[in-house]
Amino acid sequence: MSQMRDLDPVIKKLEELVAGRNTSVPYANEIEGDLAELFSVRDDEVIDDFIYDLAFYRPEGGDGLYDYERFKPMAETALKRLKNLNREST
């Protein structure tokens, strides 16, 4: 399953976001694009939901948007799922 080996770069990016080292909207958009591409043919509810949530993320929040503190647990859940998928594929 070569598709899962491609998870390493997006896992590293998500780790940076969760750690607060890069919480910018362009960085979140990059992660969203990477995940959408990697999971375009794979059905995974946790990751699909996270891709959706990424569209509503802004570090400072706003009307109908997730700020970093509210978003962080969602990102941690997705990160855990990605790491589990990575382990399953090896």
PyMOL commands that set and color helices and strands:
alter all, ss='L'
color gray80, all
select helices_A, chain A and resi 2-5+7-18+25-38+45-54+68-88
alter helices_A, ss='H'
color red, helices_A
deselect
rebuild
show_as cartoon
